[in-house]
Amino acid sequence: MDQPKTESPGLLNGVRVVELGSMYAAPTAGRMLRDFGAEVIKVEDPESGDFARQWQPQKDGLALGFARLNSGKRSVGIDLRKPEGRAIALDLIRNADVVIESFRPGRLEAWGMGYDVLSKENPGLVLTRVSGFGQTGPYSGRPGFGTVAETASGYAFLNGWPDTPPTSPPFGFADSIAGISAAFGTAMALYRREISGVGSEVDVALYEPLMFILGDALLNYTSTGTIMTRVGNTSGSASPRGIYQAGDGAWLSIAASAQTIAMRLFDAMGRPELKTDERYATNPARMANNDSLQEIVKSWVASMPREKVLGTLEDHEVVAAAVNDSSDIMQDPHFLERTLVGLTGTVLGNAMMTGPILHVAGTAGPVYEGVPSVGEHTSAILGDELGMDAPTLDRLAFDAVISRA
């Protein structure tokens, strides 16, 4: 008889992370690690907490962005600007596997908490550092947020239409990619430590992961002298590709980026003659005649409602999808089954958000219940785990070195 399938704890079960980072990118890295089983202790300013708590939008005083990135973490309020606060943080770090920080380069060193100091206290420690321009280079001392990374990397220059200004996205694009990259670097460093026992310093600049995903922009310039520019919803590499409006006003995307898919698209459109038309028979030809081909595709898509277009494309195995808004996603059975998770135990009510960014067979997924208040776990962690007695905690709270919820 087959044994029932059981799920093991997350892959990072037993890993302790001390998160000194705030705002977006570093907490994203913390959430990525927490999603796969790590325990994350979030060190916050004892008075104001992570500034992300003040972001919009909010519901009943809870910032949605903060809730999404920090559910399941434990919050300790410690003032790192005070020597006694830094001493407490060092006590936490001695028992940690990973520290994530997002101060401007040089800040930890000025506080006597650089990697040389931390690694002496904890030789196997992984210190993951997220900053605007990295720990080295002429710009390392500059402050940086996602918007600056999106412009400096070249992304904003390429995003938009030929007749519109360079455009940054209305969400934390650079921060999210940097946070995911930081989690990836942390996982690699933990693997190295498992083999060698040696810790690592992981250095992530906000702009670098974003610059990497811009594709061939830099290679194109350095090899051909061509500066790629904004092309809207089309592609500089394959045709036809884009976002199109159906006859009922709804929008959808089509990506005929491979030769076989382009041929199937022509069949789906009832235009098999395009497959042998010298203007459209090959990708170089289609790129050279992209404007005329786009008009053909637009006209066909506009001739019927979106669902009929998508059904026809699916029947012909053409890569396509609806342009979804949030309400569309919440009604989609695929996303409901695979991607979306509930966030419970908060003022947000029956809220849902995206879960882990990937799936590992046989491991239990995380539960997102509650969002910590500033210093909610200070007494438990400093008292129970570091052995501080009640009078000491009272004194530290009175001196504003720590805060307790």
N, C-alpha and C positions, 0 to 999 in steps of 0.2 A: 504494500500500500504506500502511495506517495505521501511523504511527510508534508505538513502544511508549510507554506512559504513564510519565512520569518524575515524581518528587516533588522539589520544591524544598525548601531548608532552611526551618526555622521562620520565621514572620513577623518575629520579633525577632532573627534571626541577626545577630550583630555588635554587639548591645546588651550593654554590661557593667553589671552590677548589683553594688553593694556593699551587703550586707545586714548592718546593725547590729542588727537586731531579733532577739528571742529569743521563746521559748515558742511561741505558736500563730498569732496573727493576722498579724504581719509575715512570719514564715516561710511562711505560706500564700500571701501575695502574692508572695514570692520564688519559690515553686514554680510559681505560675500563670505568671509571666514565663519561668521556666526551661522549662516545658512547651512554650512556643512559640518556643524557640530562644535565649533570652538566656543569657549566661554569668553565673552568680551566685557571687560570692565572699562567703562567710559569715565575718564577723568574730566570734570567740567569745572569752570569757574564757579566758586561757591555762591556768588551773588547772582550773576546773570545767566550762568550756564552756557551751553553752546549757543552762539548767536543764531543758529538755524531755528531755535525755538521761537524766534521773532519773525520768521518768514511768513509770507502770504502764499497761498490762501490758508485760512484757519477756520476751525469750527469750535466754538465754545472755548477759545483760548489755546487750542492744540494745533500747532502748525502741521499741516499734512505732510510736508516734505520731511520734517523731523521725525514724525511718526513712522513713515515708510522706511527710513534708514536706521532707526534706532530701537525698534521694538525688539524685546528679548535681551537687550543689553542691560547691564547693571551700572547705575550711576553713582559715582563718588564725587562729592564736592571738595576740591582741594585747590588752594591758591598757590599756583606754581611760582608766582612772583615773590613769595616769601620763602626764606631759607628753610624754615621748618616744614612748609608745604612740600618743597622739593625733597626733603629728607623722607617724608612719608611716601612720596611717589617712588623714590628709590627702593624703599622697603617692598612696595608692590612689585616693582620691576625685578627684584631678586628672585621672585617666584614665578615670573612670567616666561613664556616661550617667545612671545612676539610683542614688540612695541610699535605702534603706528603713530606717527606724528606729522603735523602739517604746519609747524612754525616756519618763519622765514629762516633760511639757512644761516647758521651761526648762533641762533637763539639758544638751542640746547647746550652748545659749547660754552656760551657766556654764563649759563646757569650751572656749569660743572656737570652736565648730563650728556656730554658727547658720547659717541660710540666707544671711544677709548676708555672712558670711565665705566660706562654701562657694561661693556664686555669683560672688564676686570671683575666686576661684581657678579656677572652672570655670563660665563664664557660661551655658552651655547645660544645666547640671545640673538634673535633676528630683529633688527631695527629697520623698519620700513618707513622711508621718508618721502613725503609728497610735498612738492613746492611748485611755484610758478615756473621757474626756469632751471630747476635742478640744483644740486649741491656744488657743482663745478661750472666753470665758464664765466665769461665777462658779465653775464646778466644774473648770476646766481643770487646776488644780494637784492634783486628787485622783488617787490611784492607781485603777486599774480593771482588772478581769479580766472574762471572759465572763459569769460568774454575776451580777455586778453589772449588766452591760449588759442581761442578760435580765430582771432585775427592774425596773431603772430605766426601761427602754423601754416597759414595760407588757406584755411578752410573757408573763412568768410568771403575771401576773394572769389572762390569758385562757386559759392552757394548763391543761387538766385538766377535771374534772367539777364540777358545781355543789356537790357535797358533799365535795370533796377540797380540800386546800390548794393555793395557787398552786404551780406545778411548773416547774422548770428541766429541760432535757433532760440525759441522761447522756453528752453528748459536746459538743465545742466548737462549738456552734451559732452564737453571736454572733461568736466569733472567726473562724469560717470565712467567714461572710457579710461581715464587715469585711475580711478578707484578699482575698476576691474583688473587693470594691468598691475596695480599694486598688490592686489590679492594673488594674482598669478605669480608675481615675483616672490611674494612671501611663501607661497606653497613650494616653489622651487628651492628656496633657501631652507625651508624645513626638511625637504627631502635630502639636501646636501648635509644638513646637520645629522640626520638619521644615519647617514653613511659614515661621516667623518667626525661627528661630534662638534664641529666647528660652526659657530654662528656666522651671520652675514649682515652687511649693511646694504639695503635695497634702496636705490635712488630713482624716484619717479618724478619727472617734470610733467606738468599738466599738458604742455603742448606736444610732447614727443609721440605718445600713442596716437594722437589725432593727426599729426603730420604723417605718420606711417599709413593711416588708412586713406590718405588722399590719392593713393594709387600711383599713377605714373607721372604726376605733375612735375616732380623734380627731375626724374630720369628723362622725361621728355625734353625739358629745358636744357639739361646738361649734354644730352646726346644730339639733339636736333636744333636747339636754339628757340624752340617754340614755347611761348608762355600760354598755357591752357587758360581759358576764360570761361565765364558763366554761360551755360547753355540751357538753363531751365530744366525741364523734365526729360530732355533727351539725353543721349549718351555720347561721349566722345570716342567710344570704342566699338559700338555695335548698333545695328539698326534692323528693324524698328524697335524702339523702346520708349516708354513714356507713360503719362497719365492722361486719360481720355474721358470725355463726358458722354454718357449714354443718352439715349433719346428721352428718358424720363428725368434728366437733370442730375442723376447720380454719377459718381466718378469711379473709375477703376484703373488699374495699372496693367500693362502688358509688357513682358520682357522677352522678346524674341532674340535673345543675345547669342544663341547658337544657331548654326546653319540649319540643322534639322528642325528646330522650333520655328524658324522663319518660314520654312517650307510648309510646315503644318498650319501656321497662321494663314498663309495664302489659301490653303485648302478650306480652312474654317470660314474664311471670308467669301468662299465661292469664287475665288479668283486664281485658279490653278495656272492660268497663263503667265502670272507674274513670276512663277518659278523659272521660266525660261527666258523672260524678258531680260535683255543684257543690262538694263539699268538696275535690276533688282535681284539678279540670279546669285550674286555673291555678296559677302559682307562689304568688301571694298567698294563695290558698285553701289550697294545700298547706302553706304555712308556718303558717297559722292552725290547721290540723288536723294538724300534724306528728306529734304523739304517736301518734294513731291510725294514720296512714299508716306510721309506722316499725314499728308492731306487725305490720301486714300484710306489709311487706317482710321483717321478721325471720322471721315464720312461714313464708313461702315459701322463703327461703334455708335454713332449718333442715330443710326437708322432703327434702333430697337432699344427696349428697356435694359437696364444693367443686368438683371438676372438672366435674361435670355442671352445676352452677350457672353456672360460668364459660363452659362451652361453649354453654349456652343464651343467655347474655347476649351472647357474641360473635356468635352467629348473628343476633341482633337488633340488633347494633351499639350495644350499651349500654356505656358507659364503666365498666370494672371491672378489678380485678386481684387476684391473691392477696396476702395479707399475708406477705411473704417474710422469713425469717430468713437468716443468712449462708449456711447450707448450701443453701437453696433458690436463692439468687442464683448460687452456684457451679455449679449444675446447669442453669442456664437458658441455652439456646443464644443468645438475643439478647444477654444481658449478656456472655457469653463472647466473642462476635464483636465487639461494639462498644465495651464499656465497661471491661472488666477487662484489666489488664496484669500482666506478671510483674515481680517485684522479685528480681533475681539478685545473686550475688556477696556474699551476707551469711550470717550464721549462721542466718537464718530458714528456710533450705532452699527448698523449692518453694513460694514465697509469691506471692500475687497481691493486688492492690489496685486501687483505682479509678485510671484514667488521666486524661487531660485532660478538663476539664469541657465542652468543646465541640470541634467538628471543623471544620477548614478544608480544603476540597478542594485537592488538589494539593500539600500540604505534608507533609513527613515528620514522623511522630510521634516523641516523645522515647524514649530508652532509659533504663530505670531499673536501673542496675547499680552496686551498692556504695553504702555510706553512709560519708561521711568521718568519720574520727576527729578529735578536737580537734587543730587545727594540722597536719593531714596535709599541707597544701599550703603551709605557711608558707615553707619554704626555697625552693621553686620560685617562688612569687610574689614574695617579697621579694628573692630572689637574682637570678633570671633576669629578672624584669620591672622591679624597682626598682633593680637593679644593686648590691645590698648584697653585700659580699665575705664570705668565711667567717669571718674574725676578728670582723667587726661582728655577724654573726648569732650567733656564739658568745657575745659580750659581752652582747647583748640577751637571749639565753636565760638567761645566768648571772644577770642582773639581774631576771629574771622579767618583762621587758617583753613578751616573746614566748614562745611555746611551739612546739616542733616534734615531730611524731609520731615 
